[in-house]
Amino acid sequence: GVTLPENSKDLIGKPDIDGFLVGGASLKPSFTDIIIAAVPPIPLKKPKFIKVDDIEPAARGVNIFAKVIKAPTPVANSEDVTEIVVGDSTGTVTLSVRGERAKHCEVGKVFRVQNAHVVMIKGYIRLSVDKWAALKPADEDVGTVNEEKDISAVEYELTNE
């Protein structure tokens, strides 16, 4: 039969039809409609936000809301890396931020950090905000920051287990 944008959704839903052999339709602008009908969009997942004290040494895809408690400071011997201390009601962590994104981080403001990952530097946790991570202002209430528990001040030891 003929595959058209109008019938492709019905055809792909039938048992024993796994795809289409498309000829001249692939040369027409409506070809994208056939593809969209045959390949359903993947729904986006809602991010899961954790508290600062839940961050572990091998963590990836870390999402937190945190308040800036120490202004951005440039890292010695680095051109574009800045460290910012942030925290929530459970503790504090040091962010390692590349590029110009750190300039908007002012003490007292709350930020949303998404898709960050932990980098161990000399045995200490740094939450890396690289080009794949988001660092955006947020309206979340993180409460009073617990400055007594600094997870970036805890030294971790590598083991072979």
Secondary structure as UniProt FT lines:
FT   HELIX           5..12
FT   TURN            15..16
FT   HELIX           24..27
FT   TURN            29..30
FT   HELIX           31..38
FT   HELIX           52..54
FT   TURN            57..58
FT   STRAND          62..74
FT   TURN            76..77
FT   STRAND          81..88
FT   TURN            89..90
FT   STRAND          91..98
FT   HELIX           99..104
FT   TURN            107..108
FT   STRAND          110..121
FT   TURN            122..123
FT   STRAND          124..129
FT   TURN            131..132
FT   STRAND          134..137
FT   TURN            147..148
FT   HELIX           151..153
//
